[in-house]
Amino acid sequence: MKGPNPFAWNPENFTVFGRKSEIGLFVSFANATSNGQPGILIVTGETGSGKSVLLRNFKHETERLGLQSIYIKVEKGEKETDLINKAFYEMKHLEDVIEYIGNHNRETIIFIDGIDRLVGADQVTKRIVERIYNSWRRRVSVVLSSTRNLKVQSDGVRNINLKGFAEQDMTEMIDSMIGDSELKVGKEFLHSVLDDSCGNQKTVFMICWYIYEKIKDNEKMITKGHYLNYLPYIMEMFSIEWFGQMYHETPKAQREILAAIAKSRDGMKVSEIAKKLKKPLGPVSTLVNRLADDGQVTRIERGRYRIISMLYGKYVLQRQGRT
């Protein structure tokens, strides 16, 4: 028997792969907090890049170091008061929470996961930054995660931008998940999945989950052949569990841009998209930026963007009636 799926999703999981430098930066950040040097750390990355898991890891590190932690998960469209109600029932502003905690003289790190989903996120972030850096005697820091870049300027804000999986990261993840099992994973499988996922962590994880569900009990090697054979099933499941909703919530004008980008594995410059679609550069640039803010495309260099994964690109093209 192959046993339970080792790639089962645990919403409380805080194990990360390929993020040693990011964890090291956070430990330094947390130590500064405990020594009376509050700060702001902003973690950004495309949809599926592992921001939430990383913040849960940071929360675990915070408690391991003996600091207090408060973790707030933002749902799309929530207002500031909704967040406060999750932590403190009678507070009206996030800076009030910071003031309250600071006055109780306990080293604390507040985690706000997905602040870009908050109504008025940029203004709230700006006020948090102002309060933190006007309260140096208070041992309270804040860690934010966001799909898009937040409109806040301060020399004191530290930033982490998450990149996609490399082969070593994916190998580390799979070896850790499989453990002492006899099951092995072929190199060609790894390369195919990395290529089609563009290193997107959520995509990689879900592919492994789906394939493990389909392989037979007596099979001891996951191969590229498995991936290709089960790809229609994988796409169907992605459509149901992820891609469908994301695409459905995308306005028609942005879908056209998305489809153009999806055709190129190397990404496209905004000027190339405008030329291809025969549309003015200005409006195209605005739409591309909105797709990037939504986490559906990633900027790989100045002015050039690619879709978050080629599997999502394949889905988009299918929905657009193109092959």
C-alpha positions in Angstrom: 0.0 0.0 0.0 1.3 3.5 -0.9 -0.2 5.0 2.3 -1.7 8.4 2.9 -0.8 11.2 0.6 2.4 12.8 1.9 1.5 16.0 0.1 -1.7 16.6 2.0 -2.3 20.3 2.7 -2.1 21.4 6.3 -3.3 25.0 6.8 -1.2 25.2 10.0 2.0 24.0 8.3 4.9 26.3 8.8 7.7 24.2 7.1 9.3 26.1 4.2 11.8 25.1 1.6 14.4 27.2 -0.2 13.9 30.1 2.2 17.0 30.0 4.5 18.1 33.5 3.8 14.6 34.9 4.3 14.3 33.1 7.7 17.8 34.4 8.6 16.7 37.9 7.8 13.6 37.5 9.9 15.5 36.1 13.0 17.6 39.2 12.8 14.5 41.3 12.6 12.9 39.6 15.6 16.1 39.9 17.7 16.0 43.7 17.0 12.4 43.8 18.2 13.4 42.1 21.5 16.1 44.7 21.9 13.8 47.6 21.6 14.2 48.3 17.9 10.8 48.0 16.3 10.4 47.6 12.6 8.3 46.8 9.5 8.9 43.8 7.3 6.9 43.4 4.1 6.8 40.1 2.2 5.7 40.2 -1.4 5.2 37.5 -4.0 2.9 36.2 -6.7 -0.1 34.1 -6.0 1.0 30.7 -4.8 4.6 31.8 -3.9 4.3 30.7 -0.3 3.8 33.9 1.6 1.3 32.5 4.1 3.4 29.5 4.9 6.4 31.7 5.4 4.6 34.1 7.7 3.4 31.0 9.8 7.1 30.0 9.9 8.0 33.5 11.1 5.3 33.3 13.8 6.8 29.9 14.9 10.2 31.5 15.1 8.8 34.5 17.0 7.4 32.2 19.7 10.6 30.1 19.8 12.5 33.2 20.5 10.2 34.0 23.5 8.3 36.9 21.9 4.5 37.3 21.7 2.9 37.0 18.3 -0.5 38.1 16.9 -1.5 36.6 13.5 -4.3 38.2 11.5 -5.4 36.7 8.2 -7.1 39.2 5.9 -10.0 38.1 3.7 -10.8 40.0 0.4 -12.8 43.1 0.9 -12.4 43.3 4.7 -12.2 46.7 6.3 -9.8 47.7 9.0 -12.4 47.2 11.8 -12.8 43.6 10.6 -9.2 43.0 11.3 -9.3 44.6 14.7 -12.3 42.6 15.7 -10.2 39.4 15.1 -7.7 40.5 17.7 -9.2 43.2 19.9 -12.9 43.8 20.1 -12.8 47.5 21.2 -10.0 48.9 19.1 -10.8 51.2 16.1 -7.4 51.5 14.3 -4.5 49.2 13.8 -2.2 51.8 15.4 -4.3 51.6 18.5 -3.4 47.9 18.7 0.3 48.8 18.4 -0.1 51.4 21.2 -2.0 49.0 23.5 0.6 46.2 23.1 3.5 48.6 23.5 2.1 50.0 26.7 2.0 46.5 28.1 5.7 46.2 27.6 5.8 42.8 26.0 8.0 42.2 22.9 5.5 41.4 20.2 5.4 40.9 16.5 2.0 41.4 14.7 1.6 39.4 11.5 -1.0 40.7 8.9 -1.3 38.1 6.1 -2.7 39.5 2.9 -3.0 43.2 3.8 -3.4 44.0 0.1 -6.9 42.4 0.3 -7.9 45.0 2.8 -10.0 48.0 1.8 -7.6 51.1 1.9 -4.6 48.9 2.3 -2.0 51.5 1.3 -3.3 54.1 3.7 -3.5 51.6 6.6 0.1 50.5 5.9 1.3 54.1 5.8 -0.2 54.8 9.2 1.3 51.6 10.7 4.7 52.6 9.4 4.3 56.1 10.9 3.3 54.7 14.3 6.1 52.1 14.5 8.8 54.6 13.7 7.4 57.2 16.1 7.4 54.7 19.0 11.0 53.5 19.2 10.7 52.7 22.9 7.9 50.2 22.3 9.0 46.7 21.4 6.4 46.0 18.8 7.1 45.2 15.1 4.8 44.4 12.2 5.2 41.8 9.4 2.9 42.3 6.4 2.4 40.1 3.3 1.0 41.3 0.0 0.7 40.1 -3.5 1.3 43.6 -4.9 3.8 46.2 -4.0 2.4 48.5 -1.3 2.6 52.2 -1.8 4.7 53.1 1.2 8.0 54.8 1.3 10.3 54.6 4.3 14.0 53.9 4.7 13.2 51.8 7.7 10.9 49.3 6.0 12.6 46.0 5.1 11.3 44.0 2.1 11.4 40.3 1.0 10.3 39.5 -2.5 9.7 35.7 -2.9 11.1 34.0 -6.0 9.9 30.7 -7.4 11.3 27.2 -6.7 14.6 26.1 -8.1 15.3 22.4 -8.7 17.1 22.1 -5.4 14.1 23.6 -3.5 11.7 21.2 -5.1 13.9 18.2 -4.5 14.2 19.2 -0.8 10.5 19.6 -0.5 9.7 16.2 -2.1 12.4 14.4 -0.1 11.0 15.9 3.1 7.4 15.0 2.3 8.2 11.4 1.2 10.5 10.8 4.2 11.6 7.1 4.5 9.1 5.9 1.9 10.3 3.7 -0.9 8.7 6.0 -3.4 11.1 8.0 -5.6 10.8 10.9 -8.1 12.5 10.9 -11.5 14.6 13.8 -12.7 12.6 14.2 -15.9 9.5 14.6 -13.8 11.1 17.3 -11.7 12.3 19.2 -14.8 8.8 19.0 -16.5 7.0 20.2 -13.4 9.4 23.0 -12.8 9.1 24.1 -16.4 5.3 24.1 -16.4 4.9 25.6 -13.0 7.6 28.3 -13.5 8.7 27.4 -10.0 5.3 28.5 -8.4 5.3 26.7 -5.1 1.5 26.1 -4.8 1.4 24.7 -8.4 4.3 22.3 -7.6 2.7 21.2 -4.4 -0.7 20.6 -6.0 0.7 18.6 -8.9 2.5 16.3 -6.5 -0.7 15.8 -4.6 -2.8 15.0 -7.6 -0.3 12.6 -9.1 0.2 10.7 -5.8 -3.6 10.3 -5.7 -3.6 8.6 -9.1 -0.5 6.3 -9.0 -1.1 2.6 -8.2 -0.3 1.1 -4.9 2.7 -0.9 -6.1 4.4 1.9 -8.0 7.7 3.1 -6.5 8.7 5.8 -9.0 6.9 9.0 -10.1 8.0 9.7 -13.7 7.5 12.2 -16.5 5.2 9.6 -18.0 2.9 9.9 -15.0 2.8 13.6 -15.3 2.0 13.6 -19.0 -0.6 10.8 -18.6 -2.4 12.6 -15.7 -2.1 16.1 -17.1 -5.7 16.3 -18.2 -6.8 15.3 -14.7 -4.4 17.8 -13.2 -5.8 20.6 -15.3 -9.4 19.6 -14.5 -8.6 19.7 -10.7 -6.7 23.0 -11.0 -9.7 24.4 -12.8 -12.0 23.4 -10.0 -9.8 24.3 -7.0 -7.9 27.4 -8.2 -7.7 28.6 -11.8 -11.4 28.8 -12.4 -12.2 31.3 -9.7 -9.1 33.4 -10.4 -10.0 33.6 -14.1 -13.7 34.2 -13.4 -12.8 37.3 -11.2 -10.6 38.8 -14.0 -12.3 41.5 -16.1 -12.6 40.8 -19.8 -10.0 43.5 -20.8 -7.4 41.9 -18.5 -8.1 38.5 -19.8 -7.1 39.5 -23.3 -3.8 40.8 -21.9 -3.4 37.6 -19.9 -3.9 35.4 -22.9 -1.2 37.3 -24.8 1.3 36.9 -22.0 0.4 33.2 -21.6 1.6 32.4 -25.1 5.3 33.1 -24.3 7.3 31.0 -21.8 9.9 33.8 -21.7 7.3 36.5 -20.9 6.6 39.6 -22.9 7.4 43.3 -22.7 4.5 45.7 -22.2 5.3 47.3 -25.5 5.2 43.9 -27.3 1.8 43.2 -25.8 0.5 46.6 -27.0 1.8 46.0 -30.4 0.5 42.5 -30.7 -3.0 43.5 -29.5 -2.9 46.8 -31.5 -3.8 48.8 -28.4 -2.4 52.0 -26.9 0.6 51.5 -24.6 -0.8 53.4 -21.7 -4.0 51.4 -21.1 -2.1 48.1 -21.7 0.5 49.1 -19.1 -2.3 49.8 -16.6 -4.0 46.5 -17.2 -0.7 44.6 -16.9 0.0 46.3 -13.6 -3.5 45.2 -12.4 -2.7 41.6 -13.3 0.6 41.9 -11.4 -1.3 43.3 -8.4 -3.7 40.4 -8.5 -0.7 37.9 -8.6 -1.6 36.4 -12.0 1.6 37.7 -13.7 5.1 38.3 -12.4 7.6 41.0 -13.4 10.8 39.2 -14.4 12.6 42.3 -15.4 11.8 45.9 -15.9 8.8 46.1 -18.4 8.7 42.3 -19.0 6.1 40.0 -17.4 5.3 36.3 -17.5 2.3 34.4 -16.3 2.6 32.7 -12.9 2.7 29.2 -14.4 2.5 27.7 -17.8 -0.4 25.5 -16.6 -2.4 28.6 -15.7 -1.4 30.0 -19.1 -2.7 26.8 -20.8 -6.0 27.2 -18.9 -6.3 30.8 -19.9 -5.8 30.0 -23.6 -8.3 27.2 -23.4 -10.9 29.6 -22.0 -10.1 32.1 -24.7 -10.8 29.4 -27.3 -7.2 29.3 -28.5 -4.7 26.4 -28.7 
